[in-house]
């Protein structure tokens, strides 16, 4: 689930942006939750009370009680991982927007194609900001995998299956590419057909790895040295 916040003191502008984002997400098969805020203080209050966190925040700059630049600046002190897109009718603060790490600056009236481009760019950026989210393409549709819920990845011909706690997700990718992209996310190739989430491991035996729920994954002969290297690095705190 991708949490999105829209902040604009004009309710009809929030409604317009929400409708556009909903269409973009439906088109790309994204599971989302969108919340609207008509003041900066409402949104900051949600964060200060630790009620909810947002992956993407779209906000206006010119608002009555606090401008969008100050809003983003204050929220960065609480949570620096979100992506921010500024949507406004004024270009007066354009350089300030980039100063607080806004991904881009879109002028009103918002062009739907430009918004889609920047929104999808924000999604891609989240892969680097959030270690637990991985974005994949399934038949032209963007989907998300919570890596913390993945037990292991298995390849069969050209199809990779992500085996999660409660479901499986199939997508097309070379396992070598997947291995490289997940190299720093605690996943290890233990067999030509398997990539294991080491956080889900309960035991490592001579020829197999035991995961949660008693799932057994074989250790390929030529991959034993990589597993040994991984374990030595863990022991030595590398």
Biotite code that builds the C-alpha atoms (Angstrom):
import biotite.structure as struc

atoms = struc.array([
    struc.Atom([0.000, 0.000, 0.000], chain_id="A", res_id=1, res_name="UNK", atom_name="CA", element="C"),
    struc.Atom([1.389, 3.389, -1.049], chain_id="A", res_id=2, res_name="UNK", atom_name="CA", element="C"),
    struc.Atom([0.341, 6.285, 1.213], chain_id="A", res_id=3, res_name="UNK", atom_name="CA", element="C"),
    struc.Atom([-0.011, 9.637, -0.540], chain_id="A", res_id=4, res_name="UNK", atom_name="CA", element="C"),
    struc.Atom([-0.796, 13.057, 0.939], chain_id="A", res_id=5, res_name="UNK", atom_name="CA", element="C"),
    struc.Atom([-2.125, 16.081, -0.955], chain_id="A", res_id=6, res_name="UNK", atom_name="CA", element="C"),
    struc.Atom([-1.944, 19.432, 0.843], chain_id="A", res_id=7, res_name="UNK", atom_name="CA", element="C"),
    struc.Atom([-3.621, 22.553, -0.582], chain_id="A", res_id=8, res_name="UNK", atom_name="CA", element="C"),
    struc.Atom([-5.765, 25.118, 1.212], chain_id="A", res_id=9, res_name="UNK", atom_name="CA", element="C"),
    struc.Atom([-8.147, 25.127, -1.769], chain_id="A", res_id=10, res_name="UNK", atom_name="CA", element="C"),
    struc.Atom([-10.355, 22.038, -1.511], chain_id="A", res_id=11, res_name="UNK", atom_name="CA", element="C"),
    struc.Atom([-11.203, 21.929, -5.205], chain_id="A", res_id=12, res_name="UNK", atom_name="CA", element="C"),
    struc.Atom([-7.482, 21.852, -6.092], chain_id="A", res_id=13, res_name="UNK", atom_name="CA", element="C"),
    struc.Atom([-7.003, 18.880, -3.757], chain_id="A", res_id=14, res_name="UNK", atom_name="CA", element="C"),
    struc.Atom([-9.899, 17.148, -5.485], chain_id="A", res_id=15, res_name="UNK", atom_name="CA", element="C"),
    struc.Atom([-8.409, 17.759, -8.953], chain_id="A", res_id=16, res_name="UNK", atom_name="CA", element="C"),
    struc.Atom([-4.986, 16.396, -8.011], chain_id="A", res_id=17, res_name="UNK", atom_name="CA", element="C"),
    struc.Atom([-6.524, 13.427, -6.182], chain_id="A", res_id=18, res_name="UNK", atom_name="CA", element="C"),
    struc.Atom([-8.533, 12.498, -9.272], chain_id="A", res_id=19, res_name="UNK", atom_name="CA", element="C"),
    struc.Atom([-5.425, 12.699, -11.479], chain_id="A", res_id=20, res_name="UNK", atom_name="CA", element="C"),
    struc.Atom([-3.312, 10.608, -9.092], chain_id="A", res_id=21, res_name="UNK", atom_name="CA", element="C"),
    struc.Atom([-6.097, 8.025, -8.764], chain_id="A", res_id=22, res_name="UNK", atom_name="CA", element="C"),
    struc.Atom([-6.189, 7.639, -12.565], chain_id="A", res_id=23, res_name="UNK", atom_name="CA", element="C"),
    struc.Atom([-2.399, 7.310, -12.773], chain_id="A", res_id=24, res_name="UNK", atom_name="CA", element="C"),
    struc.Atom([-2.379, 4.630, -10.075], chain_id="A", res_id=25, res_name="UNK", atom_name="CA", element="C"),
    struc.Atom([-5.305, 2.735, -11.602], chain_id="A", res_id=26, res_name="UNK", atom_name="CA", element="C"),
    struc.Atom([-3.545, 2.788, -14.973], chain_id="A", res_id=27, res_name="UNK", atom_name="CA", element="C"),
    struc.Atom([-0.358, 1.398, -13.415], chain_id="A", res_id=28, res_name="UNK", atom_name="CA", element="C"),
    struc.Atom([-2.098, -1.111, -11.126], chain_id="A", res_id=29, res_name="UNK", atom_name="CA", element="C"),
    struc.Atom([-0.927, 0.555, -7.905], chain_id="A", res_id=30, res_name="UNK", atom_name="CA", element="C"),
    struc.Atom([-2.562, -0.047, -4.543], chain_id="A", res_id=31, res_name="UNK", atom_name="CA", element="C"),
    struc.Atom([-2.777, 3.367, -2.878], chain_id="A", res_id=32, res_name="UNK", atom_name="CA", element="C"),
    struc.Atom([-4.299, 5.402, -0.081], chain_id="A", res_id=33, res_name="UNK", atom_name="CA", element="C"),
    struc.Atom([-4.752, 9.161, -0.653], chain_id="A", res_id=34, res_name="UNK", atom_name="CA", element="C"),
    struc.Atom([-5.395, 11.661, 2.147], chain_id="A", res_id=35, res_name="UNK", atom_name="CA", element="C"),
    struc.Atom([-6.277, 15.317, 1.574], chain_id="A", res_id=36, res_name="UNK", atom_name="CA", element="C"),
    struc.Atom([-5.206, 18.171, 3.855], chain_id="A", res_id=37, res_name="UNK", atom_name="CA", element="C"),
    struc.Atom([-6.352, 21.780, 3.615], chain_id="A", res_id=38, res_name="UNK", atom_name="CA", element="C"),
    struc.Atom([-3.700, 23.175, 5.928], chain_id="A", res_id=39, res_name="UNK", atom_name="CA", element="C"),
    struc.Atom([-0.042, 22.469, 6.643], chain_id="A", res_id=40, res_name="UNK", atom_name="CA", element="C"),
    struc.Atom([-0.715, 22.135, 10.370], chain_id="A", res_id=41, res_name="UNK", atom_name="CA", element="C"),
    struc.Atom([-3.142, 19.233, 9.760], chain_id="A", res_id=42, res_name="UNK", atom_name="CA", element="C"),
    struc.Atom([-0.467, 17.259, 7.954], chain_id="A", res_id=43, res_name="UNK", atom_name="CA", element="C"),
    struc.Atom([2.302, 18.055, 10.453], chain_id="A", res_id=44, res_name="UNK", atom_name="CA", element="C"),
    struc.Atom([0.000, 17.045, 13.303], chain_id="A", res_id=45, res_name="UNK", atom_name="CA", element="C"),
    struc.Atom([-0.463, 13.609, 11.724], chain_id="A", res_id=46, res_name="UNK", atom_name="CA", element="C"),
    struc.Atom([3.319, 13.169, 11.660], chain_id="A", res_id=47, res_name="UNK", atom_name="CA", element="C"),
    struc.Atom([3.954, 14.576, 15.134], chain_id="A", res_id=48, res_name="UNK", atom_name="CA", element="C"),
    struc.Atom([1.409, 12.156, 16.596], chain_id="A", res_id=49, res_name="UNK", atom_name="CA", element="C"),
    struc.Atom([2.899, 9.289, 14.557], chain_id="A", res_id=50, res_name="UNK", atom_name="CA", element="C"),
    struc.Atom([-0.541, 8.420, 13.177], chain_id="A", res_id=51, res_name="UNK", atom_name="CA", element="C"),
    struc.Atom([0.543, 7.815, 9.581], chain_id="A", res_id=52, res_name="UNK", atom_name="CA", element="C"),
    struc.Atom([3.521, 8.243, 7.290], chain_id="A", res_id=53, res_name="UNK", atom_name="CA", element="C"),
    struc.Atom([3.415, 9.141, 3.598], chain_id="A", res_id=54, res_name="UNK", atom_name="CA", element="C"),
    struc.Atom([5.691, 8.009, 0.786], chain_id="A", res_id=55, res_name="UNK", atom_name="CA", element="C"),
    struc.Atom([4.750, 10.880, -1.553], chain_id="A", res_id=56, res_name="UNK", atom_name="CA", element="C"),
    struc.Atom([3.530, 14.350, -0.591], chain_id="A", res_id=57, res_name="UNK", atom_name="CA", element="C"),
    struc.Atom([2.107, 16.764, -3.171], chain_id="A", res_id=58, res_name="UNK", atom_name="CA", element="C"),
    struc.Atom([1.634, 20.273, -1.837], chain_id="A", res_id=59, res_name="UNK", atom_name="CA", element="C"),
    struc.Atom([0.903, 23.846, -2.812], chain_id="A", res_id=60, res_name="UNK", atom_name="CA", element="C"),
    struc.Atom([3.349, 26.578, -1.832], chain_id="A", res_id=61, res_name="UNK", atom_name="CA", element="C"),
    struc.Atom([1.100, 29.520, -1.121], chain_id="A", res_id=62, res_name="UNK", atom_name="CA", element="C"),
    struc.Atom([-1.161, 28.640, 1.795], chain_id="A", res_id=63, res_name="UNK", atom_name="CA", element="C"),
    struc.Atom([-2.573, 30.845, 4.543], chain_id="A", res_id=64, res_name="UNK", atom_name="CA", element="C"),
    struc.Atom([-0.880, 29.738, 7.749], chain_id="A", res_id=65, res_name="UNK", atom_name="CA", element="C"),
    struc.Atom([2.311, 28.138, 6.452], chain_id="A", res_id=66, res_name="UNK", atom_name="CA", element="C"),
    struc.Atom([3.758, 27.900, 2.955], chain_id="A", res_id=67, res_name="UNK", atom_name="CA", element="C"),
    struc.Atom([4.588, 24.576, 1.346], chain_id="A", res_id=68, res_name="UNK", atom_name="CA", element="C"),
    struc.Atom([8.342, 25.135, 1.506], chain_id="A", res_id=69, res_name="UNK", atom_name="CA", element="C"),
    struc.Atom([8.265, 25.527, 5.275], chain_id="A", res_id=70, res_name="UNK", atom_name="CA", element="C"),
    struc.Atom([5.918, 22.526, 5.502], chain_id="A", res_id=71, res_name="UNK", atom_name="CA", element="C"),
    struc.Atom([8.374, 20.273, 3.662], chain_id="A", res_id=72, res_name="UNK", atom_name="CA", element="C"),
    struc.Atom([11.311, 21.675, 5.648], chain_id="A", res_id=73, res_name="UNK", atom_name="CA", element="C"),
    struc.Atom([9.624, 20.875, 8.976], chain_id="A", res_id=74, res_name="UNK", atom_name="CA", element="C"),
    struc.Atom([8.500, 17.432, 7.852], chain_id="A", res_id=75, res_name="UNK", atom_name="CA", element="C"),
    struc.Atom([12.017, 16.546, 6.693], chain_id="A", res_id=76, res_name="UNK", atom_name="CA", element="C"),
    struc.Atom([13.108, 16.927, 10.321], chain_id="A", res_id=77, res_name="UNK", atom_name="CA", element="C"),
    struc.Atom([10.591, 14.238, 11.295], chain_id="A", res_id=78, res_name="UNK", atom_name="CA", element="C"),
    struc.Atom([10.935, 11.932, 8.280], chain_id="A", res_id=79, res_name="UNK", atom_name="CA", element="C"),
    struc.Atom([13.388, 12.470, 5.444], chain_id="A", res_id=80, res_name="UNK", atom_name="CA", element="C"),
    struc.Atom([12.389, 9.454, 3.325], chain_id="A", res_id=81, res_name="UNK", atom_name="CA", element="C"),
    struc.Atom([9.298, 10.826, 1.542], chain_id="A", res_id=82, res_name="UNK", atom_name="CA", element="C"),
    struc.Atom([9.268, 12.280, -1.973], chain_id="A", res_id=83, res_name="UNK", atom_name="CA", element="C"),
    struc.Atom([7.790, 15.769, -2.394], chain_id="A", res_id=84, res_name="UNK", atom_name="CA", element="C"),
    struc.Atom([6.218, 17.293, -5.509], chain_id="A", res_id=85, res_name="UNK", atom_name="CA", element="C"),
    struc.Atom([5.249, 20.950, -5.424], chain_id="A", res_id=86, res_name="UNK", atom_name="CA", element="C"),
    struc.Atom([2.119, 21.981, -7.314], chain_id="A", res_id=87, res_name="UNK", atom_name="CA", element="C"),
    struc.Atom([1.454, 25.727, -7.355], chain_id="A", res_id=88, res_name="UNK", atom_name="CA", element="C"),
    struc.Atom([0.296, 28.737, -9.309], chain_id="A", res_id=89, res_name="UNK", atom_name="CA", element="C"),
    struc.Atom([3.445, 30.751, -8.611], chain_id="A", res_id=90, res_name="UNK", atom_name="CA", element="C"),
    struc.Atom([7.042, 30.257, -9.726], chain_id="A", res_id=91, res_name="UNK", atom_name="CA", element="C"),
    struc.Atom([8.343, 32.710, -7.124], chain_id="A", res_id=92, res_name="UNK", atom_name="CA", element="C"),
    struc.Atom([9.683, 29.968, -4.836], chain_id="A", res_id=93, res_name="UNK", atom_name="CA", element="C"),
    struc.Atom([11.041, 27.597, -7.454], chain_id="A", res_id=94, res_name="UNK", atom_name="CA", element="C"),
    struc.Atom([14.625, 27.580, -6.126], chain_id="A", res_id=95, res_name="UNK", atom_name="CA", element="C"),
    struc.Atom([13.414, 27.173, -2.546], chain_id="A", res_id=96, res_name="UNK", atom_name="CA", element="C"),
    struc.Atom([11.509, 24.094, -3.649], chain_id="A", res_id=97, res_name="UNK", atom_name="CA", element="C"),
    struc.Atom([14.652, 22.357, -4.807], chain_id="A", res_id=98, res_name="UNK", atom_name="CA", element="C"),
    struc.Atom([16.457, 23.531, -1.673], chain_id="A", res_id=99, res_name="UNK", atom_name="CA", element="C"),
    struc.Atom([14.168, 21.395, 0.504], chain_id="A", res_id=100, res_name="UNK", atom_name="CA", element="C"),
    struc.Atom([14.524, 18.371, -1.766], chain_id="A", res_id=101, res_name="UNK", atom_name="CA", element="C"),
    struc.Atom([11.303, 18.614, -3.756], chain_id="A", res_id=102, res_name="UNK", atom_name="CA", element="C"),
    struc.Atom([11.445, 16.229, -6.702], chain_id="A", res_id=103, res_name="UNK", atom_name="CA", element="C"),
    struc.Atom([9.907, 18.745, -9.094], chain_id="A", res_id=104, res_name="UNK", atom_name="CA", element="C"),
    struc.Atom([7.846, 21.895, -9.367], chain_id="A", res_id=105, res_name="UNK", atom_name="CA", element="C"),
    struc.Atom([4.608, 21.733, -11.392], chain_id="A", res_id=106, res_name="UNK", atom_name="CA", element="C"),
    struc.Atom([2.591, 24.797, -12.338], chain_id="A", res_id=107, res_name="UNK", atom_name="CA", element="C"),
    struc.Atom([-1.195, 25.067, -12.111], chain_id="A", res_id=108, res_name="UNK", atom_name="CA", element="C"),
    struc.Atom([-3.280, 24.190, -13.997], chain_id="A", res_id=109, res_name="UNK", atom_name="CA", element="C"),
    struc.Atom([-1.580, 20.828, -13.716], chain_id="A", res_id=110, res_name="UNK", atom_name="CA", element="C"),
    struc.Atom([-0.846, 18.951, -16.912], chain_id="A", res_id=111, res_name="UNK", atom_name="CA", element="C"),
    struc.Atom([-1.835, 15.306, -16.363], chain_id="A", res_id=112, res_name="UNK", atom_name="CA", element="C"),
    struc.Atom([1.016, 13.953, -18.507], chain_id="A", res_id=113, res_name="UNK", atom_name="CA", element="C"),
    struc.Atom([3.628, 15.959, -16.606], chain_id="A", res_id=114, res_name="UNK", atom_name="CA", element="C"),
    struc.Atom([2.130, 14.902, -13.300], chain_id="A", res_id=115, res_name="UNK", atom_name="CA", element="C"),
    struc.Atom([2.222, 11.239, -14.336], chain_id="A", res_id=116, res_name="UNK", atom_name="CA", element="C"),
    struc.Atom([5.873, 11.552, -15.384], chain_id="A", res_id=117, res_name="UNK", atom_name="CA", element="C"),
    struc.Atom([6.905, 13.125, -12.072], chain_id="A", res_id=118, res_name="UNK", atom_name="CA", element="C"),
    struc.Atom([4.759, 10.831, -9.973], chain_id="A", res_id=119, res_name="UNK", atom_name="CA", element="C"),
    struc.Atom([6.289, 7.716, -11.546], chain_id="A", res_id=120, res_name="UNK", atom_name="CA", element="C"),
    struc.Atom([9.737, 9.254, -11.084], chain_id="A", res_id=121, res_name="UNK", atom_name="CA", element="C"),
    struc.Atom([8.913, 9.674, -7.400], chain_id="A", res_id=122, res_name="UNK", atom_name="CA", element="C"),
    struc.Atom([7.901, 6.000, -7.241], chain_id="A", res_id=123, res_name="UNK", atom_name="CA", element="C"),
    struc.Atom([11.221, 4.974, -8.755], chain_id="A", res_id=124, res_name="UNK", atom_name="CA", element="C"),
    struc.Atom([13.110, 7.167, -6.292], chain_id="A", res_id=125, res_name="UNK", atom_name="CA", element="C"),
    struc.Atom([11.373, 5.451, -3.378], chain_id="A", res_id=126, res_name="UNK", atom_name="CA", element="C"),
    struc.Atom([13.272, 2.259, -4.182], chain_id="A", res_id=127, res_name="UNK", atom_name="CA", element="C"),
    struc.Atom([16.455, 4.014, -3.119], chain_id="A", res_id=128, res_name="UNK", atom_name="CA", element="C"),
    struc.Atom([14.913, 5.825, -0.139], chain_id="A", res_id=129, res_name="UNK", atom_name="CA", element="C"),
    struc.Atom([13.038, 2.874, 1.324], chain_id="A", res_id=130, res_name="UNK", atom_name="CA", element="C"),
    struc.Atom([14.971, -0.379, 1.730], chain_id="A", res_id=131, res_name="UNK", atom_name="CA", element="C"),
    struc.Atom([11.759, -2.378, 2.216], chain_id="A", res_id=132, res_name="UNK", atom_name="CA", element="C"),
    struc.Atom([10.006, -1.427, -1.042], chain_id="A", res_id=133, res_name="UNK", atom_name="CA", element="C"),
    struc.Atom([10.842, -2.896, -4.448], chain_id="A", res_id=134, res_name="UNK", atom_name="CA", element="C"),
    struc.Atom([9.127, -1.813, -7.655], chain_id="A", res_id=135, res_name="UNK", atom_name="CA", element="C"),
    struc.Atom([8.480, -4.309, -10.461], chain_id="A", res_id=136, res_name="UNK", atom_name="CA", element="C"),
    struc.Atom([6.790, -4.211, -13.851], chain_id="A", res_id=137, res_name="UNK", atom_name="CA", element="C"),
    struc.Atom([4.111, -6.832, -14.501], chain_id="A", res_id=138, res_name="UNK", atom_name="CA", element="C"),
    struc.Atom([2.774, -6.755, -18.056], chain_id="A", res_id=139, res_name="UNK", atom_name="CA", element="C"),
    struc.Atom([3.283, -3.000, -18.276], chain_id="A", res_id=140, res_name="UNK", atom_name="CA", element="C"),
    struc.Atom([1.783, -2.348, -14.825], chain_id="A", res_id=141, res_name="UNK", atom_name="CA", element="C"),
    struc.Atom([3.814, -1.076, -11.877], chain_id="A", res_id=142, res_name="UNK", atom_name="CA", element="C"),
    struc.Atom([3.505, -3.114, -8.679], chain_id="A", res_id=143, res_name="UNK", atom_name="CA", element="C"),
    struc.Atom([5.231, -3.010, -5.324], chain_id="A", res_id=144, res_name="UNK", atom_name="CA", element="C"),
    struc.Atom([6.798, -5.732, -3.230], chain_id="A", res_id=145, res_name="UNK", atom_name="CA", element="C"),
    struc.Atom([7.400, -5.338, 0.483], chain_id="A", res_id=146, res_name="UNK", atom_name="CA", element="C"),
    struc.Atom([10.810, -6.984, 0.714], chain_id="A", res_id=147, res_name="UNK", atom_name="CA", element="C"),
    struc.Atom([10.473, -7.555, 4.447], chain_id="A", res_id=148, res_name="UNK", atom_name="CA", element="C"),
    struc.Atom([7.617, -9.980, 3.676], chain_id="A", res_id=149, res_name="UNK", atom_name="CA", element="C"),
    struc.Atom([9.524, -11.936, 1.004], chain_id="A", res_id=150, res_name="UNK", atom_name="CA", element="C"),
    struc.Atom([10.760, -15.369, 2.041], chain_id="A", res_id=151, res_name="UNK", atom_name="CA", element="C"),
    struc.Atom([12.609, -16.106, -1.200], chain_id="A", res_id=152, res_name="UNK", atom_name="CA", element="C"),
    struc.Atom([12.627, -15.529, -4.955], chain_id="A", res_id=153, res_name="UNK", atom_name="CA", element="C"),
    struc.Atom([12.546, -18.516, -7.299], chain_id="A", res_id=154, res_name="UNK", atom_name="CA", element="C"),
    struc.Atom([13.221, -18.523, -11.034], chain_id="A", res_id=155, res_name="UNK", atom_name="CA", element="C"),
    struc.Atom([11.579, -20.968, -13.445], chain_id="A", res_id=156, res_name="UNK", atom_name="CA", element="C"),
    struc.Atom([12.552, -20.456, -17.090], chain_id="A", res_id=157, res_name="UNK", atom_name="CA", element="C"),
    struc.Atom([12.129, -16.665, -17.531], chain_id="A", res_id=158, res_name="UNK", atom_name="CA", element="C"),
    struc.Atom([9.633, -16.162, -14.712], chain_id="A", res_id=159, res_name="UNK", atom_name="CA", element="C"),
    struc.Atom([10.588, -15.111, -11.201], chain_id="A", res_id=160, res_name="UNK", atom_name="CA", element="C"),
    struc.Atom([8.220, -15.856, -8.340], chain_id="A", res_id=161, res_name="UNK", atom_name="CA", element="C"),
    struc.Atom([8.385, -13.751, -5.195], chain_id="A", res_id=162, res_name="UNK", atom_name="CA", element="C"),
    struc.Atom([7.273, -16.035, -2.379], chain_id="A", res_id=163, res_name="UNK", atom_name="CA", element="C"),
    struc.Atom([5.780, -13.835, 0.340], chain_id="A", res_id=164, res_name="UNK", atom_name="CA", element="C"),
    struc.Atom([4.249, -14.695, 3.698], chain_id="A", res_id=165, res_name="UNK", atom_name="CA", element="C"),
    struc.Atom([0.700, -14.752, 2.324], chain_id="A", res_id=166, res_name="UNK", atom_name="CA", element="C"),
    struc.Atom([0.932, -14.774, -1.481], chain_id="A", res_id=167, res_name="UNK", atom_name="CA", element="C"),
    struc.Atom([3.121, -15.271, -4.552], chain_id="A", res_id=168, res_name="UNK", atom_name="CA", element="C"),
    struc.Atom([3.893, -12.668, -7.224], chain_id="A", res_id=169, res_name="UNK", atom_name="CA", element="C"),
    struc.Atom([5.157, -13.633, -10.694], chain_id="A", res_id=170, res_name="UNK", atom_name="CA", element="C"),
    struc.Atom([7.123, -11.265, -12.923], chain_id="A", res_id=171, res_name="UNK", atom_name="CA", element="C"),
    struc.Atom([9.691, -11.380, -15.721], chain_id="A", res_id=172, res_name="UNK", atom_name="CA", element="C"),
    struc.Atom([13.317, -10.562, -14.952], chain_id="A", res_id=173, res_name="UNK", atom_name="CA", element="C"),
    struc.Atom([16.706, -12.219, -15.115], chain_id="A", res_id=174, res_name="UNK", atom_name="CA", element="C"),
    struc.Atom([17.601, -13.523, -11.680], chain_id="A", res_id=175, res_name="UNK", atom_name="CA", element="C"),
    struc.Atom([21.121, -12.124, -12.079], chain_id="A", res_id=176, res_name="UNK", atom_name="CA", element="C"),
    struc.Atom([19.671, -8.626, -12.462], chain_id="A", res_id=177, res_name="UNK", atom_name="CA", element="C"),
    struc.Atom([17.435, -9.149, -9.425], chain_id="A", res_id=178, res_name="UNK", atom_name="CA", element="C"),
    struc.Atom([20.405, -10.430, -7.437], chain_id="A", res_id=179, res_name="UNK", atom_name="CA", element="C"),
    struc.Atom([22.419, -7.302, -8.258], chain_id="A", res_id=180, res_name="UNK", atom_name="CA", element="C"),
    struc.Atom([19.561, -4.944, -7.416], chain_id="A", res_id=181, res_name="UNK", atom_name="CA", element="C"),
    struc.Atom([18.978, -6.627, -4.035], chain_id="A", res_id=182, res_name="UNK", atom_name="CA", element="C"),
    struc.Atom([22.651, -7.015, -3.202], chain_id="A", res_id=183, res_name="UNK", atom_name="CA", element="C"),
    struc.Atom([22.542, -4.485, -0.339], chain_id="A", res_id=184, res_name="UNK", atom_name="CA", element="C"),
    struc.Atom([19.079, -5.542, 0.927], chain_id="A", res_id=185, res_name="UNK", atom_name="CA", element="C"),
    struc.Atom([20.100, -8.754, 2.745], chain_id="A", res_id=186, res_name="UNK", atom_name="CA", element="C"),
    struc.Atom([19.197, -11.174, -0.054], chain_id="A", res_id=187, res_name="UNK", atom_name="CA", element="C"),
    struc.Atom([21.634, -13.931, -0.988], chain_id="A", res_id=188, res_name="UNK", atom_name="CA", element="C"),
    struc.Atom([21.853, -16.218, -4.013], chain_id="A", res_id=189, res_name="UNK", atom_name="CA", element="C"),
    struc.Atom([22.234, -19.730, -2.620], chain_id="A", res_id=190, res_name="UNK", atom_name="CA", element="C"),
    struc.Atom([21.301, -21.686, -5.754], chain_id="A", res_id=191, res_name="UNK", atom_name="CA", element="C"),
    struc.Atom([20.980, -20.965, -9.462], chain_id="A", res_id=192, res_name="UNK", atom_name="CA", element="C"),
    struc.Atom([17.200, -20.908, -8.989], chain_id="A", res_id=193, res_name="UNK", atom_name="CA", element="C"),
    struc.Atom([16.879, -19.239, -5.566], chain_id="A", res_id=194, res_name="UNK", atom_name="CA", element="C"),
    struc.Atom([17.496, -15.880, -3.931], chain_id="A", res_id=195, res_name="UNK", atom_name="CA", element="C"),
    struc.Atom([16.853, -16.002, -0.180], chain_id="A", res_id=196, res_name="UNK", atom_name="CA", element="C"),
    struc.Atom([15.893, -13.285, 2.291], chain_id="A", res_id=197, res_name="UNK", atom_name="CA", element="C"),
    struc.Atom([18.508, -13.869, 4.997], chain_id="A", res_id=198, res_name="UNK", atom_name="CA", element="C"),
    struc.Atom([16.266, -12.126, 7.539], chain_id="A", res_id=199, res_name="UNK", atom_name="CA", element="C"),
    struc.Atom([13.824, -15.033, 7.179], chain_id="A", res_id=200, res_name="UNK", atom_name="CA", element="C"),
    struc.Atom([16.409, -17.772, 7.811], chain_id="A", res_id=201, res_name="UNK", atom_name="CA", element="C"),
    struc.Atom([15.947, -20.027, 10.847], chain_id="A", res_id=202, res_name="UNK", atom_name="CA", element="C"),
    struc.Atom([18.768, -22.519, 10.200], chain_id="A", res_id=203, res_name="UNK", atom_name="CA", element="C"),
    struc.Atom([21.581, -23.202, 7.730], chain_id="A", res_id=204, res_name="UNK", atom_name="CA", element="C"),
    struc.Atom([22.519, -26.850, 7.246], chain_id="A", res_id=205, res_name="UNK", atom_name="CA", element="C"),
    struc.Atom([25.153, -28.481, 5.075], chain_id="A", res_id=206, res_name="UNK", atom_name="CA", element="C"),
    struc.Atom([23.078, -28.570, 1.891], chain_id="A", res_id=207, res_name="UNK", atom_name="CA", element="C"),
    struc.Atom([19.998, -26.500, 2.616], chain_id="A", res_id=208, res_name="UNK", atom_name="CA", element="C"),
    struc.Atom([18.626, -23.368, 4.243], chain_id="A", res_id=209, res_name="UNK", atom_name="CA", element="C"),
    struc.Atom([15.581, -23.578, 6.516], chain_id="A", res_id=210, res_name="UNK", atom_name="CA", element="C"),
    struc.Atom([13.272, -20.571, 6.399], chain_id="A", res_id=211, res_name="UNK", atom_name="CA", element="C"),
    struc.Atom([10.252, -19.651, 8.492], chain_id="A", res_id=212, res_name="UNK", atom_name="CA", element="C"),
    struc.Atom([7.372, -22.130, 8.342], chain_id="A", res_id=213, res_name="UNK", atom_name="CA", element="C"),
    struc.Atom([9.900, -24.940, 7.791], chain_id="A", res_id=214, res_name="UNK", atom_name="CA", element="C"),
    struc.Atom([10.502, -24.056, 4.124], chain_id="A", res_id=215, res_name="UNK", atom_name="CA", element="C"),
    struc.Atom([13.625, -25.772, 2.806], chain_id="A", res_id=216, res_name="UNK", atom_name="CA", element="C"),
    struc.Atom([15.785, -24.162, 0.088], chain_id="A", res_id=217, res_name="UNK", atom_name="CA", element="C"),
    struc.Atom([18.680, -26.127, -1.485], chain_id="A", res_id=218, res_name="UNK", atom_name="CA", element="C"),
    struc.Atom([22.223, -24.758, -1.428], chain_id="A", res_id=219, res_name="UNK", atom_name="CA", element="C"),
    struc.Atom([23.913, -25.132, -4.800], chain_id="A", res_id=220, res_name="UNK", atom_name="CA", element="C"),
    struc.Atom([27.447, -26.548, -4.710], chain_id="A", res_id=221, res_name="UNK", atom_name="CA", element="C"),
    struc.Atom([29.011, -23.556, -6.451], chain_id="A", res_id=222, res_name="UNK", atom_name="CA", element="C"),
    struc.Atom([27.142, -21.105, -4.163], chain_id="A", res_id=223, res_name="UNK", atom_name="CA", element="C"),
    struc.Atom([28.451, -22.504, -0.874], chain_id="A", res_id=224, res_name="UNK", atom_name="CA", element="C"),
    struc.Atom([31.480, -20.208, -0.976], chain_id="A", res_id=225, res_name="UNK", atom_name="CA", element="C"),
    struc.Atom([29.248, -17.130, -1.199], chain_id="A", res_id=226, res_name="UNK", atom_name="CA", element="C"),
    struc.Atom([27.180, -18.319, 1.740], chain_id="A", res_id=227, res_name="UNK", atom_name="CA", element="C"),
    struc.Atom([30.341, -18.981, 3.746], chain_id="A", res_id=228, res_name="UNK", atom_name="CA", element="C"),
    struc.Atom([31.657, -15.495, 2.915], chain_id="A", res_id=229, res_name="UNK", atom_name="CA", element="C"),
    struc.Atom([28.343, -13.965, 4.027], chain_id="A", res_id=230, res_name="UNK", atom_name="CA", element="C"),
    struc.Atom([28.416, -15.837, 7.347], chain_id="A", res_id=231, res_name="UNK", atom_name="CA", element="C"),
    struc.Atom([32.041, -14.881, 8.031], chain_id="A", res_id=232, res_name="UNK", atom_name="CA", element="C"),
    struc.Atom([31.241, -11.233, 7.386], chain_id="A", res_id=233, res_name="UNK", atom_name="CA", element="C"),
    struc.Atom([28.339, -11.444, 9.828], chain_id="A", res_id=234, res_name="UNK", atom_name="CA", element="C"),
    struc.Atom([30.533, -13.043, 12.511], chain_id="A", res_id=235, res_name="UNK", atom_name="CA", element="C"),
    struc.Atom([33.242, -10.431, 12.024], chain_id="A", res_id=236, res_name="UNK", atom_name="CA", element="C"),
    struc.Atom([30.731, -7.582, 11.907], chain_id="A", res_id=237, res_name="UNK", atom_name="CA", element="C"),
    struc.Atom([31.723, -6.463, 8.404], chain_id="A", res_id=238, res_name="UNK", atom_name="CA", element="C"),
])
